[in-house]
Each structure stands twice: as C-alpha cells, then as structure tokens.
Amino acid sequence: MFEAKSILTPLANLGNNTSTAGIGEPCFVPTLAAVANAVFNAIGVRIRDLPITPDKVLAALSEAKRRA
C-alpha cells in the first residue's frame, strides 16, 4: 500500500489569473474507492479496511460463507 504525503512547494506560476497550481492530488481520492469496488464486484464481499490484502479477502469470503 502506498502512502500519500502532502508536499508543500512554492508556486511556480503566480502570474495566472487564480494564483493556483494543481499537481494532480485529486486522483488519489477516487482511486482507492474504485479498487475497493472492483474487489467487491469480483468477489461479492465488501472489504472495508485498507490495504486490501489476500488475507483480508480470504477472511471476508470465509465470514460470508459462514453467515450464509
């Protein structure tokens, strides 16, 4: 599992009309949810703890089978 860290840097382009600079951080937010939903669609069991590991998948499948 990767660790996302914030890095503060001086703005390189203060001459634009909003004085902002984007570096692509919004892509982290939906990515983990998309992976979790893909796992749910594949196995039919929702994993709610990150990182999603093979051990957690097997435990969730065993629990779902036990409850059924």
PDB file of N, CA, C, O and CB in Angstrom:
ATOM      1  N   MET A   1       0.851  -1.173   0.000  1.00  0.00           N
ATOM      2  CA  MET A   1       0.000   0.000   0.000  1.00  0.00           C
ATOM      3  C   MET A   1       0.888   1.225   0.000  1.00  0.00           C
ATOM      4  O   MET A   1       1.803   1.340   0.816  1.00  0.00           O
ATOM      5  CB  MET A   1      -0.963   0.004   1.215  1.00  0.00           C
ATOM      6  N   PHE A   2       0.625   2.122  -0.897  1.00  0.00           N
ATOM      7  CA  PHE A   2       1.412   3.339  -0.934  1.00  0.00           C
ATOM      8  C   PHE A   2       0.935   4.312   0.132  1.00  0.00           C
ATOM      9  O   PHE A   2      -0.194   4.218   0.615  1.00  0.00           O
ATOM     10  CB  PHE A   2       1.340   3.983  -2.316  1.00  0.00           C
ATOM     11  N   GLU A   3       1.782   5.222   0.483  1.00  0.00           N
ATOM     12  CA  GLU A   3       1.426   6.250   1.459  1.00  0.00           C
ATOM     13  C   GLU A   3       1.408   7.596   0.746  1.00  0.00           C
ATOM     14  O   GLU A   3       2.421   8.012   0.183  1.00  0.00           O
ATOM     15  CB  GLU A   3       2.425   6.263   2.668  1.00  0.00           C
ATOM     16  N   ALA A   4       0.288   8.268   0.766  1.00  0.00           N
ATOM     17  CA  ALA A   4       0.173   9.586   0.141  1.00  0.00           C
ATOM     18  C   ALA A   4       0.633  10.640   1.134  1.00  0.00           C
ATOM     19  O   ALA A   4       0.159  10.681   2.270  1.00  0.00           O
ATOM     20  CB  ALA A   4      -1.289   9.866  -0.327  1.00  0.00           C
ATOM     21  N   LYS A   5       1.543  11.478   0.713  1.00  0.00           N
ATOM     22  CA  LYS A   5       2.057  12.539   1.572  1.00  0.00           C
ATOM     23  C   LYS A   5       1.857  13.889   0.888  1.00  0.00           C
ATOM     24  O   LYS A   5       1.994  14.009  -0.329  1.00  0.00           O
ATOM     25  CB  LYS A   5       3.555  12.307   1.902  1.00  0.00           C
ATOM     26  N   SER A   6       1.535  14.884   1.677  1.00  0.00           N
ATOM     27  CA  SER A   6       1.435  16.243   1.157  1.00  0.00           C
ATOM     28  C   SER A   6       2.816  16.881   1.171  1.00  0.00           C
ATOM     29  O   SER A   6       3.546  16.793   2.158  1.00  0.00           O
ATOM     30  CB  SER A   6       0.428  17.088   1.983  1.00  0.00           C
ATOM     31  N   ILE A   7       3.155  17.510   0.083  1.00  0.00           N
ATOM     32  CA  ILE A   7       4.434  18.211  -0.010  1.00  0.00           C
ATOM     33  C   ILE A   7       4.128  19.652  -0.383  1.00  0.00           C
ATOM     34  O   ILE A   7       3.573  19.913  -1.451  1.00  0.00           O
ATOM     35  CB  ILE A   7       5.400  17.535  -1.060  1.00  0.00           C
ATOM     36  N   LEU A   8       4.481  20.578   0.476  1.00  0.00           N
ATOM     37  CA  LEU A   8       4.255  21.993   0.207  1.00  0.00           C
ATOM     38  C   LEU A   8       5.425  22.535  -0.604  1.00  0.00           C
ATOM     39  O   LEU A   8       6.588  22.370  -0.235  1.00  0.00           O
ATOM     40  CB  LEU A   8       4.078  22.794   1.531  1.00  0.00           C
ATOM     41  N   THR A   9       5.097  23.178  -1.707  1.00  0.00           N
ATOM     42  CA  THR A   9       6.127  23.760  -2.569  1.00  0.00           C
ATOM     43  C   THR A   9       5.726  25.188  -2.907  1.00  0.00           C
ATOM     44  O   THR A   9       4.540  25.520  -2.909  1.00  0.00           O
ATOM     45  CB  THR A   9       6.325  22.915  -3.869  1.00  0.00           C
ATOM     46  N   PRO A  10       6.703  26.026  -3.189  1.00  0.00           N
ATOM     47  CA  PRO A  10       6.347  27.384  -3.618  1.00  0.00           C
ATOM     48  C   PRO A  10       5.676  27.325  -4.995  1.00  0.00           C
ATOM     49  O   PRO A  10       6.014  26.481  -5.824  1.00  0.00           O
ATOM     50  CB  PRO A  10       7.612  28.306  -3.660  1.00  0.00           C
ATOM     51  N   LEU A  11       4.737  28.217  -5.222  1.00  0.00           N
ATOM     52  CA  LEU A  11       4.046  28.248  -6.511  1.00  0.00           C
ATOM     53  C   LEU A  11       4.987  28.765  -7.587  1.00  0.00           C
ATOM     54  O   LEU A  11       5.667  29.775  -7.410  1.00  0.00           O
ATOM     55  CB  LEU A  11       2.777  29.127  -6.437  1.00  0.00           C
ATOM     56  N   ALA A  12       5.012  28.050  -8.705  1.00  0.00           N
ATOM     57  CA  ALA A  12       5.914  28.422  -9.787  1.00  0.00           C
ATOM     58  C   ALA A  12       5.312  29.506 -10.680  1.00  0.00           C
ATOM     59  O   ALA A  12       6.051  30.278 -11.292  1.00  0.00           O
ATOM     60  CB  ALA A  12       6.261  27.198 -10.619  1.00  0.00           C
ATOM     61  N   ASN A  13       3.988  29.576 -10.764  1.00  0.00           N
ATOM     62  CA  ASN A  13       3.356  30.486 -11.706  1.00  0.00           C
ATOM     63  C   ASN A  13       2.340  31.356 -10.970  1.00  0.00           C
ATOM     64  O   ASN A  13       1.148  31.050 -10.966  1.00  0.00           O
ATOM     65  CB  ASN A  13       2.679  29.704 -12.857  1.00  0.00           C
ATOM     66  N   LEU A  14       2.794  32.410 -10.365  1.00  0.00           N
ATOM     67  CA  LEU A  14       1.865  33.320  -9.690  1.00  0.00           C
ATOM     68  C   LEU A  14       1.235  34.310 -10.659  1.00  0.00           C
ATOM     69  O   LEU A  14       0.400  35.121 -10.256  1.00  0.00           O
ATOM     70  CB  LEU A  14       2.583  34.074  -8.581  1.00  0.00           C
ATOM     71  N   GLY A  15       1.614  34.258 -11.909  1.00  0.00           N
ATOM     72  CA  GLY A  15       1.095  35.195 -12.883  1.00  0.00           C
ATOM     73  C   GLY A  15      -0.216  34.779 -13.512  1.00  0.00           C
ATOM     74  O   GLY A  15      -0.758  35.528 -14.325  1.00  0.00           O
ATOM     75  N   ASN A  16      -0.758  33.603 -13.169  1.00  0.00           N
ATOM     76  CA  ASN A  16      -2.038  33.215 -13.770  1.00  0.00           C
ATOM     77  C   ASN A  16      -3.178  33.961 -13.075  1.00  0.00           C
ATOM     78  O   ASN A  16      -2.947  34.661 -12.089  1.00  0.00           O
ATOM     79  CB  ASN A  16      -2.252  31.673 -13.674  1.00  0.00           C
ATOM     80  N   ASN A  17      -4.380  33.818 -13.570  1.00  0.00           N
ATOM     81  CA  ASN A  17      -5.483  34.618 -13.049  1.00  0.00           C
ATOM     82  C   ASN A  17      -6.010  34.153 -11.694  1.00  0.00           C
ATOM     83  O   ASN A  17      -6.756  34.890 -11.049  1.00  0.00           O
ATOM     84  CB  ASN A  17      -6.597  34.613 -14.030  1.00  0.00           C
ATOM     85  N   THR A  18      -5.644  32.948 -11.242  1.00  0.00           N
ATOM     86  CA  THR A  18      -6.120  32.476  -9.941  1.00  0.00           C
ATOM     87  C   THR A  18      -5.002  32.288  -8.923  1.00  0.00           C
ATOM     88  O   THR A  18      -5.271  32.012  -7.754  1.00  0.00           O
ATOM     89  CB  THR A  18      -6.859  31.179 -10.113  1.00  0.00           C
ATOM     90  N   SER A  19      -3.773  32.431  -9.346  1.00  0.00           N
ATOM     91  CA  SER A  19      -2.596  32.220  -8.482  1.00  0.00           C
ATOM     92  C   SER A  19      -2.599  30.835  -7.849  1.00  0.00           C
ATOM     93  O   SER A  19      -2.202  30.676  -6.694  1.00  0.00           O
ATOM     94  CB  SER A  19      -2.546  33.285  -7.383  1.00  0.00           C
ATOM     95  N   THR A  20      -3.042  29.839  -8.597  1.00  0.00           N
ATOM     96  CA  THR A  20      -3.056  28.467  -8.107  1.00  0.00           C
ATOM     97  C   THR A  20      -2.250  27.568  -9.027  1.00  0.00           C
ATOM     98  O   THR A  20      -1.999  27.904 -10.184  1.00  0.00           O
ATOM     99  CB  THR A  20      -4.492  27.952  -7.984  1.00  0.00           C
ATOM    100  N   ALA A  21      -1.853  26.433  -8.504  1.00  0.00           N
ATOM    101  CA  ALA A  21      -1.151  25.436  -9.303  1.00  0.00           C
ATOM    102  C   ALA A  21      -1.643  24.064  -8.872  1.00  0.00           C
ATOM    103  O   ALA A  21      -1.630  23.747  -7.682  1.00  0.00           O
ATOM    104  CB  ALA A  21       0.402  25.560  -9.144  1.00  0.00           C
ATOM    105  N   GLY A  22      -2.068  23.262  -9.811  1.00  0.00           N
ATOM    106  CA  GLY A  22      -2.527  21.916  -9.495  1.00  0.00           C
ATOM    107  C   GLY A  22      -1.418  20.909  -9.737  1.00  0.00           C
ATOM    108  O   GLY A  22      -0.628  21.051 -10.670  1.00  0.00           O
ATOM    109  N   ILE A  23      -1.365  19.885  -8.887  1.00  0.00           N
ATOM    110  CA  ILE A  23      -0.330  18.868  -9.065  1.00  0.00           C
ATOM    111  C   ILE A  23      -0.918  17.462  -9.175  1.00  0.00           C
ATOM    112  O   ILE A  23      -0.169  16.486  -9.150  1.00  0.00           O
ATOM    113  CB  ILE A  23       0.656  18.924  -7.911  1.00  0.00           C
ATOM    114  N   GLY A  24      -2.222  17.337  -9.294  1.00  0.00           N
ATOM    115  CA  GLY A  24      -2.839  16.049  -9.536  1.00  0.00           C
ATOM    116  C   GLY A  24      -3.260  15.267  -8.311  1.00  0.00           C
ATOM    117  O   GLY A  24      -3.567  14.081  -8.431  1.00  0.00           O
ATOM    118  N   GLU A  25      -3.290  15.876  -7.140  1.00  0.00           N
ATOM    119  CA  GLU A  25      -3.660  15.136  -5.933  1.00  0.00           C
ATOM    120  C   GLU A  25      -5.100  14.639  -5.917  1.00  0.00           C
ATOM    121  O   GLU A  25      -5.359  13.645  -5.239  1.00  0.00           O
ATOM    122  CB  GLU A  25      -3.436  15.994  -4.743  1.00  0.00           C
ATOM    123  N   PRO A  26      -6.051  15.252  -6.608  1.00  0.00           N
ATOM    124  CA  PRO A  26      -7.424  14.724  -6.547  1.00  0.00           C
ATOM    125  C   PRO A  26      -7.565  13.301  -7.072  1.00  0.00           C
ATOM    126  O   PRO A  26      -8.543  12.630  -6.744  1.00  0.00           O
ATOM    127  CB  PRO A  26      -8.340  15.618  -7.322  1.00  0.00           C
ATOM    128  N   CYS A  27      -6.635  12.826  -7.866  1.00  0.00           N
ATOM    129  CA  CYS A  27      -6.774  11.467  -8.412  1.00  0.00           C
ATOM    130  C   CYS A  27      -6.616  10.397  -7.337  1.00  0.00           C
ATOM    131  O   CYS A  27      -7.046   9.266  -7.562  1.00  0.00           O
ATOM    132  CB  CYS A  27      -5.747  11.236  -9.515  1.00  0.00           C
ATOM    133  N   PHE A  28      -6.021  10.695  -6.179  1.00  0.00           N
ATOM    134  CA  PHE A  28      -5.881   9.697  -5.122  1.00  0.00           C
ATOM    135  C   PHE A  28      -7.218   9.353  -4.479  1.00  0.00           C
ATOM    136  O   PHE A  28      -7.435   8.208  -4.082  1.00  0.00           O
ATOM    137  CB  PHE A  28      -4.916  10.191  -4.064  1.00  0.00           C
ATOM    138  N   VAL A  29      -8.099  10.308  -4.372  1.00  0.00           N
ATOM    139  CA  VAL A  29      -9.345  10.109  -3.633  1.00  0.00           C
ATOM    140  C   VAL A  29     -10.213   9.017  -4.257  1.00  0.00           C
ATOM    141  O   VAL A  29     -10.595   8.089  -3.545  1.00  0.00           O
ATOM    142  CB  VAL A  29     -10.125  11.414  -3.568  1.00  0.00           C
ATOM    143  N   PRO A  30     -10.542   9.079  -5.542  1.00  0.00           N
ATOM    144  CA  PRO A  30     -11.424   8.050  -6.089  1.00  0.00           C
ATOM    145  C   PRO A  30     -10.726   6.733  -6.412  1.00  0.00           C
ATOM    146  O   PRO A  30     -11.395   5.715  -6.590  1.00  0.00           O
ATOM    147  CB  PRO A  30     -12.075   8.566  -7.321  1.00  0.00           C
ATOM    148  N   THR A  31      -9.404   6.730  -6.489  1.00  0.00           N
ATOM    149  CA  THR A  31      -8.701   5.522  -6.910  1.00  0.00           C
ATOM    150  C   THR A  31      -8.881   4.387  -5.917  1.00  0.00           C
ATOM    151  O   THR A  31      -9.192   3.267  -6.322  1.00  0.00           O
ATOM    152  CB  THR A  31      -7.226   5.813  -7.094  1.00  0.00           C
ATOM    153  N   LEU A  32      -8.697   4.643  -4.641  1.00  0.00           N
ATOM    154  CA  LEU A  32      -8.837   3.580  -3.644  1.00  0.00           C
ATOM    155  C   LEU A  32     -10.261   3.057  -3.579  1.00  0.00           C
ATOM    156  O   LEU A  32     -10.479   1.856  -3.421  1.00  0.00           O
ATOM    157  CB  LEU A  32      -8.410   4.081  -2.272  1.00  0.00           C
ATOM    158  N   ALA A  33     -11.233   3.956  -3.700  1.00  0.00           N
ATOM    159  CA  ALA A  33     -12.635   3.528  -3.710  1.00  0.00           C
ATOM    160  C   ALA A  33     -12.937   2.679  -4.941  1.00  0.00           C
ATOM    161  O   ALA A  33     -13.685   1.705  -4.855  1.00  0.00           O
ATOM    162  CB  ALA A  33     -13.570   4.748  -3.668  1.00  0.00           C
ATOM    163  N   ALA A  34     -12.365   3.039  -6.075  1.00  0.00           N
ATOM    164  CA  ALA A  34     -12.585   2.268  -7.299  1.00  0.00           C
ATOM    165  C   ALA A  34     -12.004   0.864  -7.175  1.00  0.00           C
ATOM    166  O   ALA A  34     -12.618  -0.105  -7.622  1.00  0.00           O
ATOM    167  CB  ALA A  34     -11.968   2.988  -8.504  1.00  0.00           C
ATOM    168  N   VAL A  35     -10.832   0.749  -6.575  1.00  0.00           N
ATOM    169  CA  VAL A  35     -10.225  -0.566  -6.365  1.00  0.00           C
ATOM    170  C   VAL A  35     -11.075  -1.391  -5.403  1.00  0.00           C
ATOM    171  O   VAL A  35     -11.313  -2.574  -5.649  1.00  0.00           O
ATOM    172  CB  VAL A  35      -8.784  -0.423  -5.823  1.00  0.00           C
ATOM    173  N   ALA A  36     -11.533  -0.781  -4.312  1.00  0.00           N
ATOM    174  CA  ALA A  36     -12.374  -1.499  -3.351  1.00  0.00           C
ATOM    175  C   ALA A  36     -13.675  -1.963  -4.004  1.00  0.00           C
ATOM    176  O   ALA A  36     -14.134  -3.076  -3.744  1.00  0.00           O
ATOM    177  CB  ALA A  36     -12.681  -0.608  -2.136  1.00  0.00           C
ATOM    178  N   ASN A  37     -14.269  -1.128  -4.842  1.00  0.00           N
ATOM    179  CA  ASN A  37     -15.499  -1.522  -5.542  1.00  0.00           C
ATOM    180  C   ASN A  37     -15.233  -2.626  -6.550  1.00  0.00           C
ATOM    181  O   ASN A  37     -16.075  -3.504  -6.739  1.00  0.00           O
ATOM    182  CB  ASN A  37     -16.123  -0.317  -6.247  1.00  0.00           C
ATOM    183  N   ALA A  38     -14.079  -2.598  -7.200  1.00  0.00           N
ATOM    184  CA  ALA A  38     -13.732  -3.662  -8.143  1.00  0.00           C
ATOM    185  C   ALA A  38     -13.578  -4.996  -7.422  1.00  0.00           C
ATOM    186  O   ALA A  38     -14.005  -6.033  -7.930  1.00  0.00           O
ATOM    187  CB  ALA A  38     -12.437  -3.315  -8.893  1.00  0.00           C
ATOM    188  N   VAL A  39     -12.973  -4.970  -6.246  1.00  0.00           N
ATOM    189  CA  VAL A  39     -12.846  -6.198  -5.446  1.00  0.00           C
ATOM    190  C   VAL A  39     -14.237  -6.692  -5.040  1.00  0.00           C
ATOM    191  O   VAL A  39     -14.513  -7.889  -5.124  1.00  0.00           O
ATOM    192  CB  VAL A  39     -11.962  -5.950  -4.180  1.00  0.00           C
ATOM    193  N   PHE A  40     -15.103  -5.794  -4.607  1.00  0.00           N
ATOM    194  CA  PHE A  40     -16.472  -6.173  -4.244  1.00  0.00           C
ATOM    195  C   PHE A  40     -17.205  -6.795  -5.435  1.00  0.00           C
ATOM    196  O   PHE A  40     -17.876  -7.816  -5.286  1.00  0.00           O
ATOM    197  CB  PHE A  40     -17.248  -4.948  -3.728  1.00  0.00           C
ATOM    198  N   ASN A  41     -17.078  -6.182  -6.614  1.00  0.00           N
ATOM    199  CA  ASN A  41     -17.739  -6.717  -7.806  1.00  0.00           C
ATOM    200  C   ASN A  41     -17.188  -8.089  -8.188  1.00  0.00           C
ATOM    201  O   ASN A  41     -17.910  -8.925  -8.732  1.00  0.00           O
ATOM    202  CB  ASN A  41     -17.580  -5.748  -8.976  1.00  0.00           C
ATOM    203  N   ALA A  42     -15.908  -8.314  -7.903  1.00  0.00           N
ATOM    204  CA  ALA A  42     -15.284  -9.581  -8.272  1.00  0.00           C
ATOM    205  C   ALA A  42     -15.647 -10.706  -7.309  1.00  0.00           C
ATOM    206  O   ALA A  42     -15.873 -11.835  -7.744  1.00  0.00           O
ATOM    207  CB  ALA A  42     -13.781  -9.421  -8.325  1.00  0.00           C
ATOM    208  N   ILE A  43     -15.708 -10.419  -6.006  1.00  0.00           N
ATOM    209  CA  ILE A  43     -15.896 -11.493  -5.032  1.00  0.00           C
ATOM    210  C   ILE A  43     -17.232 -11.445  -4.317  1.00  0.00           C
ATOM    211  O   ILE A  43     -17.611 -12.418  -3.666  1.00  0.00           O
ATOM    212  CB  ILE A  43     -14.806 -11.450  -4.025  1.00  0.00           C
ATOM    213  N   GLY A  44     -17.955 -10.337  -4.419  1.00  0.00           N
ATOM    214  CA  GLY A  44     -19.273 -10.222  -3.793  1.00  0.00           C
ATOM    215  C   GLY A  44     -19.245  -9.915  -2.309  1.00  0.00           C
ATOM    216  O   GLY A  44     -20.280  -9.988  -1.645  1.00  0.00           O
ATOM    217  N   VAL A  45     -18.084  -9.574  -1.777  1.00  0.00           N
ATOM    218  CA  VAL A  45     -17.947  -9.244  -0.357  1.00  0.00           C
ATOM    219  C   VAL A  45     -17.186  -7.922  -0.273  1.00  0.00           C
ATOM    220  O   VAL A  45     -16.177  -7.721  -0.949  1.00  0.00           O
ATOM    221  CB  VAL A  45     -17.203 -10.393   0.445  1.00  0.00           C
ATOM    222  N   ARG A  46     -17.692  -7.035   0.567  1.00  0.00           N
ATOM    223  CA  ARG A  46     -17.059  -5.727   0.702  1.00  0.00           C
ATOM    224  C   ARG A  46     -15.935  -5.778   1.736  1.00  0.00           C
ATOM    225  O   ARG A  46     -16.132  -6.258   2.852  1.00  0.00           O
ATOM    226  CB  ARG A  46     -18.098  -4.665   1.095  1.00  0.00           C
ATOM    227  N   ILE A  47     -14.759  -5.280   1.358  1.00  0.00           N
ATOM    228  CA  ILE A  47     -13.620  -5.149   2.259  1.00  0.00           C
ATOM    229  C   ILE A  47     -13.557  -3.677   2.649  1.00  0.00           C
ATOM    230  O   ILE A  47     -13.435  -2.811   1.782  1.00  0.00           O
ATOM    231  CB  ILE A  47     -12.264  -5.646   1.588  1.00  0.00           C
ATOM    232  N   ARG A  48     -13.638  -3.388   3.935  1.00  0.00           N
ATOM    233  CA  ARG A  48     -13.714  -2.000   4.380  1.00  0.00           C
ATOM    234  C   ARG A  48     -12.435  -1.490   5.024  1.00  0.00           C
ATOM    235  O   ARG A  48     -12.381  -0.336   5.448  1.00  0.00           O
ATOM    236  CB  ARG A  48     -14.838  -1.848   5.341  1.00  0.00           C
ATOM    237  N   ASP A  49     -11.416  -2.316   5.106  1.00  0.00           N
ATOM    238  CA  ASP A  49     -10.139  -1.901   5.686  1.00  0.00           C
ATOM    239  C   ASP A  49      -9.063  -1.880   4.610  1.00  0.00           C
ATOM    240  O   ASP A  49      -8.970  -2.796   3.793  1.00  0.00           O
ATOM    241  CB  ASP A  49      -9.728  -2.841   6.842  1.00  0.00           C
ATOM    242  N   LEU A  50      -8.265  -0.843   4.617  1.00  0.00           N
ATOM    243  CA  LEU A  50      -7.141  -0.753   3.691  1.00  0.00           C
ATOM    244  C   LEU A  50      -5.860  -1.048   4.444  1.00  0.00           C
ATOM    245  O   LEU A  50      -5.762  -0.722   5.627  1.00  0.00           O
ATOM    246  CB  LEU A  50      -7.075   0.642   3.019  1.00  0.00           C
ATOM    247  N   PRO A  51      -4.889  -1.644   3.809  1.00  0.00           N
ATOM    248  CA  PRO A  51      -4.885  -2.120   2.427  1.00  0.00           C
ATOM    249  C   PRO A  51      -5.686  -3.417   2.273  1.00  0.00           C
ATOM    250  O   PRO A  51      -5.856  -4.177   3.227  1.00  0.00           O
ATOM    251  CB  PRO A  51      -3.449  -2.334   1.951  1.00  0.00           C
ATOM    252  N   ILE A  52      -6.166  -3.646   1.067  1.00  0.00           N
ATOM    253  CA  ILE A  52      -6.880  -4.878   0.766  1.00  0.00           C
ATOM    254  C   ILE A  52      -5.817  -5.927   0.434  1.00  0.00           C
ATOM    255  O   ILE A  52      -5.137  -5.843  -0.589  1.00  0.00           O
ATOM    256  CB  ILE A  52      -7.913  -4.685  -0.424  1.00  0.00           C
ATOM    257  N   THR A  53      -5.692  -6.900   1.309  1.00  0.00           N
ATOM    258  CA  THR A  53      -4.675  -7.940   1.144  1.00  0.00           C
ATOM    259  C   THR A  53      -5.344  -9.280   0.859  1.00  0.00           C
ATOM    260  O   THR A  53      -6.536  -9.445   1.121  1.00  0.00           O
ATOM    261  CB  THR A  53      -3.780  -8.039   2.405  1.00  0.00           C
ATOM    262  N   PRO A  54      -4.596 -10.230   0.329  1.00  0.00           N
ATOM    263  CA  PRO A  54      -5.174 -11.558   0.104  1.00  0.00           C
ATOM    264  C   PRO A  54      -5.731 -12.179   1.384  1.00  0.00           C
ATOM    265  O   PRO A  54      -6.763 -12.850   1.351  1.00  0.00           O
ATOM    266  CB  PRO A  54      -4.131 -12.481  -0.493  1.00  0.00           C
ATOM    267  N   ASP A  55      -5.056 -11.958   2.505  1.00  0.00           N
ATOM    268  CA  ASP A  55      -5.556 -12.497   3.776  1.00  0.00           C
ATOM    269  C   ASP A  55      -6.914 -11.910   4.142  1.00  0.00           C
ATOM    270  O   ASP A  55      -7.793 -12.634   4.611  1.00  0.00           O
ATOM    271  CB  ASP A  55      -4.557 -12.221   4.897  1.00  0.00           C
ATOM    272  N   LYS A  56      -7.096 -10.610   3.933  1.00  0.00           N
ATOM    273  CA  LYS A  56      -8.381  -9.976   4.228  1.00  0.00           C
ATOM    274  C   LYS A  56      -9.471 -10.478   3.293  1.00  0.00           C
ATOM    275  O   LYS A  56     -10.618 -10.652   3.706  1.00  0.00           O
ATOM    276  CB  LYS A  56      -8.263  -8.457   4.122  1.00  0.00           C
ATOM    277  N   VAL A  57      -9.115 -10.711   2.034  1.00  0.00           N
ATOM    278  CA  VAL A  57     -10.089 -11.236   1.075  1.00  0.00           C
ATOM    279  C   VAL A  57     -10.526 -12.635   1.497  1.00  0.00           C
ATOM    280  O   VAL A  57     -11.720 -12.936   1.516  1.00  0.00           O
ATOM    281  CB  VAL A  57      -9.495 -11.261  -0.359  1.00  0.00           C
ATOM    282  N   LEU A  58      -9.572 -13.481   1.832  1.00  0.00           N
ATOM    283  CA  LEU A  58      -9.919 -14.840   2.248  1.00  0.00           C
ATOM    284  C   LEU A  58     -10.744 -14.848   3.527  1.00  0.00           C
ATOM    285  O   LEU A  58     -11.692 -15.623   3.654  1.00  0.00           O
ATOM    286  CB  LEU A  58      -8.659 -15.666   2.443  1.00  0.00           C
ATOM    287  N   ALA A  59     -10.386 -13.990   4.473  1.00  0.00           N
ATOM    288  CA  ALA A  59     -11.156 -13.905   5.720  1.00  0.00           C
ATOM    289  C   ALA A  59     -12.580 -13.424   5.453  1.00  0.00           C
ATOM    290  O   ALA A  59     -13.529 -13.950   6.034  1.00  0.00           O
ATOM    291  CB  ALA A  59     -10.462 -12.962   6.720  1.00  0.00           C
ATOM    292  N   ALA A  60     -12.735 -12.437   4.585  1.00  0.00           N
ATOM    293  CA  ALA A  60     -14.070 -11.924   4.261  1.00  0.00           C
ATOM    294  C   ALA A  60     -14.901 -12.980   3.544  1.00  0.00           C
ATOM    295  O   ALA A  60     -16.098 -13.106   3.804  1.00  0.00           O
ATOM    296  CB  ALA A  60     -13.965 -10.661   3.394  1.00  0.00           C
ATOM    297  N   LEU A  61     -14.284 -13.734   2.652  1.00  0.00           N
ATOM    298  CA  LEU A  61     -15.007 -14.806   1.964  1.00  0.00           C
ATOM    299  C   LEU A  61     -15.428 -15.903   2.945  1.00  0.00           C
ATOM    300  O   LEU A  61     -16.537 -16.430   2.851  1.00  0.00           O
ATOM    301  CB  LEU A  61     -14.135 -15.405   0.844  1.00  0.00           C
ATOM    302  N   SER A  62     -14.552 -16.243   3.876  1.00  0.00           N
ATOM    303  CA  SER A  62     -14.888 -17.253   4.883  1.00  0.00           C
ATOM    304  C   SER A  62     -16.031 -16.785   5.769  1.00  0.00           C
ATOM    305  O   SER A  62     -16.938 -17.553   6.092  1.00  0.00           O
ATOM    306  CB  SER A  62     -13.664 -17.581   5.741  1.00  0.00           C
ATOM    307  N   GLU A  63     -15.978 -15.512   6.160  1.00  0.00           N
ATOM    308  CA  GLU A  63     -17.048 -14.954   7.005  1.00  0.00           C
ATOM    309  C   GLU A  63     -18.387 -14.930   6.261  1.00  0.00           C
ATOM    310  O   GLU A  63     -19.429 -15.237   6.839  1.00  0.00           O
ATOM    311  CB  GLU A  63     -16.677 -13.527   7.467  1.00  0.00           C
ATOM    312  N   ALA A  64     -18.350 -14.568   4.990  1.00  0.00           N
ATOM    313  CA  ALA A  64     -19.587 -14.529   4.210  1.00  0.00           C
ATOM    314  C   ALA A  64     -20.154 -15.942   4.037  1.00  0.00           C
ATOM    315  O   ALA A  64     -21.368 -16.141   4.079  1.00  0.00           O
ATOM    316  CB  ALA A  64     -19.338 -13.875   2.829  1.00  0.00           C
ATOM    317  N   LYS A  65     -19.279 -16.900   3.846  1.00  0.00           N
ATOM    318  CA  LYS A  65     -19.739 -18.291   3.700  1.00  0.00           C
ATOM    319  C   LYS A  65     -20.325 -18.797   5.017  1.00  0.00           C
ATOM    320  O   LYS A  65     -21.327 -19.512   5.018  1.00  0.00           O
ATOM    321  CB  LYS A  65     -18.573 -19.210   3.246  1.00  0.00           C
ATOM    322  N   ARG A  66     -19.701 -18.428   6.135  1.00  0.00           N
ATOM    323  CA  ARG A  66     -20.191 -18.853   7.444  1.00  0.00           C
ATOM    324  C   ARG A  66     -21.574 -18.276   7.742  1.00  0.00           C
ATOM    325  O   ARG A  66     -22.419 -18.943   8.339  1.00  0.00           O
ATOM    326  CB  ARG A  66     -19.208 -18.436   8.535  1.00  0.00           C
ATOM    327  N   ARG A  67     -21.797 -17.021   7.317  1.00  0.00           N
ATOM    328  CA  ARG A  67     -23.086 -16.357   7.568  1.00  0.00           C
ATOM    329  C   ARG A  67     -24.195 -16.857   6.656  1.00  0.00           C
ATOM    330  O   ARG A  67     -25.374 -16.733   6.989  1.00  0.00           O
ATOM    331  CB  ARG A  67     -22.939 -14.863   7.399  1.00  0.00           C
ATOM    332  N   ALA A  68     -23.836 -17.414   5.523  1.00  0.00           N
ATOM    333  CA  ALA A  68     -24.851 -17.851   4.545  1.00  0.00           C
ATOM    334  C   ALA A  68     -25.532 -19.139   4.942  1.00  0.00           C
ATOM    335  O   ALA A  68     -26.403 -19.625   4.220  1.00  0.00           O
ATOM    336  CB  ALA A  68     -24.224 -18.025   3.186  1.00  0.00           C
TER     337      ALA A  68
END
